[in-house]
Amino acid sequence: METVNVNLAHRWFIGYDIDEPVPDHSSLSKIRERFGLKVFQLFFERIVELCIEAGPVWGEELYFDSTKVQADANVNGMIDRATYEAQEHLDQLFAEALSPFGRLVAKYNGKRLSGIRKPHYQRLTDDQVSPIDPDAAPMQASQGGSAWLGYRDHYVVDGGKARIILSALVTPASITDNIPLLDLVDWVRFRWTIAPKLAVGDTRYGTVPNIVGLEEHGIKAYLPTSDFSQRTQYYPAKLFLYDAEQDHYVCPQGQILPLASRRTSEQVLIYKPKAKVCNTCPVKSKCTGSKSGRHIFRSFFQEVLDKVETYRQSEAYLKAIRKRSLWVEPLFGEAKEFHGLRRFRLRRLRKVNIEGVMVAAGQNLKRLVTHNLRMLFSLLKFPSSCLISSLFRTFSTGCSLLRPKIAIRVCAGVPNRIHPELQTSVEVQLISMSQI
């Protein structure tokens, strides 16, 4: 702010008159506390609304991915979590009312959520916490090496050519990729009133709850699942044929595996033969090592899983999987390279979400301007030369637009390219865009 007071160029750039007082420095440093996450989220949503109005949002395909972002805290400084419980309780007593997106952020605050199975291991964050950033959780670096504190930034990206980010949610690193998927789908569907036909993710998203939840909403789950058949030397479950009429399985040796029990807590049915049948089988060593015989687990939702399995044989599924690697991952590379997303500057979950949605809003804004420029050039019938291509590339790399005036003058010098009455107005518009 001191340089704005003495530098006329800075005043001109931010739009202040010579005699107009500039804000106090605390106006910027405390703006996040005053506005809160809600205002910044509304700014992000307004950018997406402009993208929908302009046309680059398709809405029929959703692509999911997340990236690791380092927190502004040291993993070696973690202390006992119990010392912070009382203070956290006081903070919750005076918590502000949450918006729909704010409730989503509060839900995925790093605490364990109740699922089908009970957790069978103790997490480090269950007992320890960083006093610098209590919401950050230890995570393994992508390139290997020692663990560091961080977050996961989850993106939901539209399948249109513009790759507009429809939602950006930052969670502690302890929240794995697959957990918030259904909530993000519901938020995107109802907030933007779209009806996506398919959702695409990698193997980390291919869990039974996600697949079933998407199919129940009428969305094709293009989510690959992990193949556990190669983990053991025994026959994989796909070699056992299921008889729907008799409700039993038939093993490769022709023996019947009837329904033995149900595990409601895990939502699976267990099929197994009598122990003496397996123990006298000549190929038992290739089938199971259990004395009680081979067990086959069938999900309560096996019909849905079988339906999704048929998707994986189609060309549309293979195309969507290939498309995903070009749709979401480059956005994270752009955000880390040009928008500082390798490491959060802020601390605590709500503030890093502010930083996350602002980065996503900036990426959407660049694509919105690019789309509008393309529409403008198409109306003016500009030649598709390398000059115009270099102008567009500035948006993908995050560089500032400082060359539109030169581009318009060069093209204006070509006979019959631009009507004389349009030359001045178009030049003024592009110059104003270059000052954004």
C-alpha positions as CSV (number, residue, x, y, z in Angstrom):
1,M,0.0,0.0,0.0
2,E,2.9,2.3,0.6
3,T,4.0,2.0,-3.1
4,V,0.5,2.8,-4.2
5,N,0.6,6.1,-2.4
6,V,3.8,7.2,-4.2
7,N,3.6,5.4,-7.5
8,L,1.1,6.9,-10.1
9,A,1.4,3.8,-12.3
10,H,0.2,1.6,-9.5
11,R,-2.8,4.0,-8.8
12,W,-3.7,4.0,-12.5
13,F,-3.5,0.2,-12.7
14,I,-5.9,-0.4,-9.8
15,G,-8.2,2.4,-10.9
16,Y,-7.6,5.0,-8.1
17,D,-7.6,8.8,-8.7
18,I,-4.6,10.9,-7.6
19,D,-6.5,12.4,-4.6
20,E,-8.4,9.2,-3.7
21,P,-7.3,7.6,-0.4
22,V,-6.2,4.0,-0.7
23,P,-7.4,1.3,1.7
24,D,-5.4,0.5,4.8
25,H,-3.2,-2.6,4.6
26,S,-5.4,-4.3,7.1
27,S,-8.3,-4.1,4.6
28,L,-6.5,-6.8,2.6
29,S,-4.8,-8.8,5.3
30,K,-8.1,-9.2,7.3
31,I,-10.4,-9.6,4.3
32,R,-10.6,-13.3,4.7
33,E,-11.8,-13.1,8.3
34,R,-14.4,-10.5,7.4
35,F,-15.7,-12.1,4.3
36,G,-15.3,-15.8,5.2
37,L,-15.4,-18.7,2.8
38,K,-19.0,-17.9,1.7
39,V,-18.1,-14.7,-0.2
40,F,-15.2,-16.3,-2.0
41,Q,-17.3,-19.3,-2.9
42,L,-19.9,-17.0,-4.3
43,F,-17.2,-15.4,-6.4
44,F,-16.2,-18.8,-7.8
45,E,-19.8,-19.7,-8.5
46,R,-20.4,-16.4,-10.3
47,I,-17.5,-17.1,-12.6
48,V,-19.0,-20.6,-13.4
49,E,-22.4,-18.9,-14.0
50,L,-20.8,-16.6,-16.6
51,C,-19.2,-19.7,-18.2
52,I,-22.6,-21.4,-18.4
53,E,-24.2,-18.3,-19.9
54,A,-21.3,-17.9,-22.4
55,G,-21.7,-21.6,-23.5
56,P,-18.4,-23.4,-22.8
57,V,-20.0,-25.7,-20.2
58,W,-21.3,-28.9,-21.6
59,G,-22.8,-30.6,-18.5
60,E,-23.1,-34.2,-19.8
61,E,-19.8,-35.5,-18.5
62,L,-18.0,-35.1,-15.1
63,Y,-14.3,-35.8,-14.6
64,F,-12.9,-36.3,-11.1
65,D,-9.4,-36.1,-9.7
66,S,-7.4,-34.7,-6.8
67,T,-3.9,-33.5,-6.2
68,K,-1.7,-33.3,-3.1
69,V,-0.9,-29.8,-1.9
70,Q,1.7,-29.2,0.8
71,A,0.5,-27.3,4.0
72,D,2.3,-24.4,5.6
73,A,3.4,-26.5,8.6
74,N,6.1,-29.0,9.6
75,V,5.2,-32.7,10.2
76,N,7.9,-32.8,12.9
77,G,6.1,-30.3,15.0
78,M,3.0,-32.5,15.7
79,I,1.9,-32.7,19.4
80,D,-0.7,-34.6,21.3
81,R,-4.2,-33.9,20.0
82,A,-5.8,-33.9,23.5
83,T,-4.3,-30.5,24.4
84,Y,-6.3,-28.9,21.6
85,E,-9.7,-30.4,22.3
86,A,-10.9,-27.7,24.8
87,Q,-10.0,-24.9,22.5
88,E,-11.6,-26.5,19.5
89,H,-14.8,-26.9,21.5
90,L,-14.8,-23.2,22.3
91,D,-14.3,-22.4,18.6
92,Q,-17.3,-24.5,17.7
93,L,-19.5,-22.7,20.1
94,F,-19.0,-19.4,18.3
95,A,-18.9,-20.8,14.8
96,E,-20.7,-18.9,12.1
97,A,-23.7,-20.2,10.1
98,L,-22.5,-22.4,7.2
99,S,-23.6,-22.2,3.5
100,P,-24.3,-25.4,1.6
101,F,-20.7,-25.5,0.4
102,G,-19.5,-24.6,3.9
103,R,-21.3,-27.6,5.3
104,L,-19.5,-29.7,2.7
105,V,-16.2,-28.4,3.9
106,A,-17.1,-28.9,7.5
107,K,-18.2,-32.5,6.8
108,Y,-14.8,-33.5,5.4
109,N,-12.7,-32.0,8.1
110,G,-10.4,-35.0,8.6
111,K,-12.5,-36.9,11.1
112,R,-13.3,-40.5,10.3
113,L,-16.6,-41.0,8.7
114,S,-18.7,-44.1,9.5
115,G,-18.7,-46.5,6.6
116,I,-19.5,-50.1,5.8
117,R,-16.4,-51.5,7.6
118,K,-14.9,-50.3,10.9
119,P,-11.4,-48.9,10.7
120,H,-8.8,-51.5,11.5
121,Y,-5.8,-49.3,11.9
122,Q,-4.8,-46.2,14.0
123,R,-4.1,-43.0,12.1
124,L,-1.4,-40.7,13.2
125,T,-3.9,-37.8,13.2
126,D,-6.1,-39.6,15.6
127,D,-3.6,-38.9,18.4
128,Q,-1.4,-36.1,17.1
129,V,-2.0,-32.7,15.6
130,S,0.1,-29.8,14.3
131,P,-0.3,-26.7,16.4
132,I,0.6,-24.6,13.4
133,D,-2.1,-26.0,11.2
134,P,-4.3,-28.5,13.1
135,D,-6.4,-29.4,10.0
136,A,-3.4,-30.6,7.9
137,A,-2.7,-34.3,7.9
138,P,0.5,-36.3,7.1
139,M,0.8,-37.5,3.5
140,Q,3.4,-39.2,1.4
141,A,5.1,-37.1,-1.2
142,S,4.2,-37.9,-4.8
143,Q,7.9,-38.3,-5.7
144,G,8.5,-40.4,-2.7
145,G,10.6,-39.6,0.4
146,S,9.6,-38.6,3.8
147,A,6.0,-37.6,4.7
148,W,4.8,-34.0,5.0
149,L,1.7,-32.3,6.1
150,G,-0.8,-31.4,3.4
151,Y,-4.2,-31.3,1.9
152,R,-6.0,-32.8,-1.1
153,D,-7.6,-30.4,-3.7
154,H,-10.5,-32.2,-5.4
155,Y,-11.7,-30.9,-8.8
156,V,-14.9,-31.7,-10.7
157,V,-14.3,-30.7,-14.3
158,D,-16.9,-30.4,-17.1
159,G,-16.4,-32.6,-20.1
160,G,-16.7,-29.7,-22.6
161,K,-13.7,-28.5,-24.5
162,A,-13.2,-25.5,-22.2
163,R,-12.6,-27.8,-19.2
164,I,-14.5,-25.6,-16.8
165,I,-14.0,-26.4,-13.1
166,L,-17.5,-26.9,-11.7
167,S,-16.4,-27.5,-8.1
168,A,-13.2,-27.3,-6.0
169,L,-13.0,-28.8,-2.5
170,V,-10.0,-28.9,-0.3
171,T,-9.9,-31.6,2.4
172,P,-7.2,-32.8,4.8
173,A,-4.9,-35.4,3.3
174,S,-6.5,-38.1,5.5
175,I,-9.7,-37.8,3.3
176,T,-9.0,-40.1,0.4
177,D,-10.1,-39.4,-3.2
178,N,-13.2,-41.6,-3.3
179,I,-14.9,-40.3,-0.1
180,P,-16.4,-37.0,-1.2
181,L,-17.3,-38.1,-4.7
182,L,-21.1,-38.6,-4.2
183,D,-21.5,-35.3,-2.2
184,L,-19.6,-33.4,-5.0
185,V,-21.8,-35.0,-7.6
186,D,-25.0,-34.0,-5.7
187,W,-23.7,-30.4,-5.2
188,V,-22.8,-30.0,-8.8
189,R,-26.0,-31.4,-10.1
190,F,-28.3,-29.2,-8.0
191,R,-26.2,-26.1,-8.0
192,W,-25.8,-25.9,-11.7
193,T,-29.0,-27.7,-12.6
194,I,-27.3,-30.1,-15.0
195,A,-28.0,-33.8,-15.7
196,P,-24.7,-35.5,-16.4
197,K,-24.8,-38.8,-18.2
198,L,-21.5,-40.2,-17.0
199,A,-18.9,-39.7,-14.3
200,V,-15.2,-40.6,-14.9
201,G,-12.5,-41.3,-12.4
202,D,-9.5,-43.6,-11.8
203,T,-9.3,-46.7,-9.8
204,R,-9.2,-44.8,-6.5
205,Y,-12.8,-43.7,-7.1
206,G,-14.0,-47.2,-8.1
207,T,-15.6,-48.3,-4.8
208,V,-18.9,-50.1,-4.4
209,P,-20.7,-47.1,-2.7
210,N,-19.6,-44.7,-5.4
211,I,-20.6,-47.0,-8.3
212,V,-24.0,-47.8,-6.7
213,G,-24.7,-44.2,-5.8
214,L,-24.0,-42.9,-9.3
215,E,-26.1,-45.6,-11.0
216,E,-29.0,-44.9,-8.7
217,H,-28.8,-41.2,-9.9
218,G,-28.9,-42.4,-13.5
219,I,-25.3,-41.6,-14.1
220,K,-23.0,-44.1,-15.8
221,A,-20.1,-44.9,-13.5
222,Y,-17.0,-45.0,-15.7
223,L,-14.9,-46.0,-12.7
224,P,-12.4,-48.8,-13.0
225,T,-12.1,-51.1,-10.0
226,S,-9.0,-52.8,-8.5
227,D,-8.3,-56.3,-9.6
228,F,-7.4,-58.3,-6.4
229,S,-7.3,-61.7,-8.2
230,Q,-3.6,-61.4,-8.9
231,R,-2.7,-60.9,-5.2
232,T,-2.9,-64.6,-4.5
233,Q,-2.0,-67.8,-6.3
234,Y,-5.5,-69.2,-5.9
235,Y,-8.3,-69.4,-8.5
236,P,-9.9,-65.9,-9.0
237,A,-13.6,-65.5,-8.1
238,K,-14.5,-65.0,-11.8
239,L,-13.9,-68.7,-12.5
240,F,-16.8,-69.6,-10.2
241,L,-20.1,-69.5,-12.1
242,Y,-23.2,-68.0,-10.4
243,D,-26.6,-69.7,-10.9
244,A,-29.2,-67.0,-10.3
245,E,-32.2,-69.5,-10.2
246,Q,-30.6,-71.7,-7.6
247,D,-28.7,-68.9,-5.9
248,H,-25.4,-70.8,-5.7
249,Y,-22.0,-70.9,-7.3
250,V,-20.4,-73.7,-9.2
251,C,-16.6,-74.1,-8.8
252,P,-14.3,-75.2,-11.7
253,Q,-14.5,-78.8,-10.5
254,G,-18.3,-78.8,-10.7
255,Q,-19.0,-78.6,-6.9
256,I,-21.8,-76.5,-5.5
257,L,-21.2,-73.5,-3.2
258,P,-24.5,-72.7,-1.6
259,L,-25.4,-69.5,0.3
260,A,-23.9,-69.9,3.8
261,S,-24.4,-66.6,5.6
262,R,-24.9,-62.8,5.2
263,R,-22.7,-60.0,6.5
264,T,-25.0,-57.1,6.7
265,S,-22.3,-54.8,8.2
266,E,-20.2,-55.4,5.0
267,Q,-23.1,-55.8,2.7
268,V,-21.9,-59.1,1.2
269,L,-23.3,-62.7,0.9
270,I,-21.0,-65.6,1.6
271,Y,-21.1,-68.8,-0.4
272,K,-19.1,-71.9,0.6
273,P,-19.3,-75.7,0.3
274,K,-18.9,-78.2,3.1
275,A,-15.4,-78.4,4.4
276,K,-15.0,-82.1,3.5
277,V,-15.8,-81.3,-0.1
278,C,-12.9,-78.9,-0.4
279,N,-10.5,-81.0,1.7
280,T,-10.9,-84.0,-0.7
281,C,-10.7,-81.9,-3.9
282,P,-7.6,-82.8,-6.0
283,V,-7.0,-79.1,-6.9
284,K,-7.5,-77.6,-3.4
285,S,-3.9,-76.3,-3.3
286,K,-4.8,-74.1,-6.3
287,C,-8.2,-73.0,-4.9
288,T,-7.8,-72.2,-1.2
289,G,-5.6,-72.8,1.8
290,S,-8.4,-72.7,4.4
291,K,-9.5,-75.8,6.2
292,S,-13.1,-74.7,6.1
293,G,-13.1,-74.5,2.3
294,R,-13.3,-71.8,-0.4
295,H,-15.4,-68.7,0.4
296,I,-17.0,-66.6,-2.4
297,F,-18.2,-63.1,-1.4
298,R,-21.0,-61.6,-3.4
299,S,-22.0,-58.0,-2.9
300,F,-25.6,-57.0,-2.2
301,F,-25.3,-54.9,-5.3
302,Q,-23.7,-57.4,-7.6
303,E,-26.2,-56.8,-10.4
304,V,-25.2,-53.1,-10.5
305,L,-21.5,-54.1,-10.4
306,D,-22.0,-56.5,-13.3
307,K,-23.8,-53.8,-15.3
308,V,-20.9,-51.4,-14.8
309,E,-18.5,-54.2,-15.8
310,T,-20.1,-54.3,-19.2
311,Y,-19.3,-50.6,-19.7
312,R,-15.6,-51.4,-19.5
313,Q,-15.8,-53.4,-22.8
314,S,-17.2,-50.4,-24.8
315,E,-15.3,-47.9,-26.8
316,A,-17.1,-45.0,-25.1
317,Y,-15.6,-46.1,-21.8
318,L,-12.1,-46.5,-23.1
319,K,-12.4,-43.0,-24.8
320,A,-13.6,-41.4,-21.6
321,I,-10.7,-42.9,-19.6
322,R,-8.2,-41.6,-22.2
323,K,-9.9,-38.2,-22.2
324,R,-9.7,-37.9,-18.4
325,S,-5.8,-37.9,-18.4
326,L,-5.9,-34.9,-20.7
327,W,-8.8,-33.1,-19.0
328,V,-8.0,-32.8,-15.3
329,E,-4.3,-33.5,-14.7
330,P,-3.2,-30.6,-16.9
331,L,-5.3,-28.3,-14.8
332,F,-3.5,-29.3,-11.7
333,G,-0.1,-28.8,-13.5
334,E,-1.2,-25.3,-14.5
335,A,-2.4,-24.5,-11.0
336,K,0.9,-25.6,-9.4
337,E,3.1,-24.0,-12.1
338,F,1.4,-20.6,-12.4
339,H,-0.9,-20.2,-9.5
340,G,1.2,-21.3,-6.5
341,L,-0.8,-24.5,-5.7
342,R,2.3,-26.6,-4.8
343,R,2.1,-25.2,-1.3
344,F,-0.8,-23.4,0.5
345,R,0.2,-20.0,1.9
346,L,-2.7,-20.0,4.3
347,R,-3.5,-22.3,7.3
348,R,-6.6,-24.1,8.6
349,L,-9.2,-25.8,6.5
350,R,-11.5,-22.9,5.7
351,K,-8.7,-20.6,4.6
352,V,-7.0,-23.2,2.3
353,N,-10.5,-23.7,0.8
354,I,-10.6,-19.9,0.1
355,E,-7.2,-20.2,-1.6
356,G,-8.4,-23.3,-3.5
357,V,-11.6,-21.8,-4.9
358,M,-9.8,-18.6,-5.9
359,V,-7.2,-20.6,-7.9
360,A,-10.0,-22.5,-9.6
361,A,-11.9,-19.2,-10.2
362,G,-8.8,-17.8,-11.9
363,Q,-8.4,-20.8,-14.1
364,N,-12.1,-20.6,-15.1
365,L,-11.8,-16.9,-15.7
366,K,-8.9,-17.4,-18.2
367,R,-10.9,-20.0,-20.1
368,L,-13.9,-17.7,-20.1
369,V,-11.9,-14.8,-21.6
370,T,-10.3,-17.2,-24.1
371,H,-13.8,-18.4,-25.2
372,N,-15.0,-14.8,-25.6
373,L,-12.0,-13.9,-27.7
374,R,-12.5,-16.9,-29.9
375,M,-16.1,-15.8,-30.5
376,L,-15.0,-12.3,-31.2
377,F,-12.3,-13.4,-33.7
378,S,-14.7,-15.7,-35.4
379,L,-17.3,-12.9,-35.9
380,L,-14.6,-10.6,-37.3
381,K,-13.3,-13.4,-39.5
382,F,-9.7,-13.1,-38.4
383,P,-7.2,-15.4,-40.2
384,S,-6.2,-18.4,-38.2
385,S,-2.6,-17.5,-38.1
386,C,0.2,-18.3,-35.7
387,L,-0.2,-14.7,-34.3
388,I,-3.7,-15.5,-33.1
389,S,-2.6,-18.9,-31.8
390,S,0.2,-17.3,-29.7
391,L,-2.4,-15.0,-28.2
392,F,-4.5,-17.9,-27.1
393,R,-1.6,-19.7,-25.6
394,T,-1.1,-16.9,-23.1
395,F,-4.3,-18.1,-21.3
396,S,-3.1,-21.7,-20.9
397,T,0.2,-20.7,-19.5
398,G,-1.1,-18.1,-17.1
399,C,0.9,-15.2,-18.7
400,S,-0.6,-11.7,-18.8
401,L,-2.2,-10.5,-22.0
402,L,0.1,-7.7,-23.2
403,R,0.0,-8.3,-27.0
404,P,-3.6,-7.8,-28.1
405,K,-3.0,-4.3,-29.3
406,I,-0.1,-5.4,-31.5
407,A,-2.1,-8.3,-32.8
408,I,-5.1,-6.1,-33.8
409,R,-2.8,-3.6,-35.5
410,V,-1.0,-6.2,-37.5
411,C,-4.3,-7.8,-38.7
412,A,-5.8,-4.4,-39.3
413,G,-3.0,-3.6,-41.7
414,V,-4.1,-6.5,-44.0
415,P,-6.5,-5.3,-46.6
416,N,-10.2,-6.3,-46.3
417,R,-9.6,-8.0,-43.0
418,I,-11.5,-5.6,-40.7
419,H,-14.1,-3.0,-41.5
420,P,-12.6,0.5,-40.8
421,E,-15.5,1.3,-38.4
422,L,-14.8,-1.7,-36.3
423,Q,-11.0,-1.3,-36.0
424,T,-11.1,1.4,-33.3
425,S,-13.8,-0.2,-31.2
426,V,-12.2,-3.7,-31.3
427,E,-8.8,-2.2,-30.5
428,V,-10.2,-0.4,-27.4
429,Q,-11.9,-3.6,-26.3
430,L,-8.8,-5.7,-26.6
431,I,-6.6,-3.1,-24.9
432,S,-9.0,-3.1,-21.9
433,M,-8.8,-6.9,-21.7
434,S,-5.1,-6.7,-21.7
435,Q,-5.3,-4.6,-18.5
436,I,-7.1,-7.2,-16.5
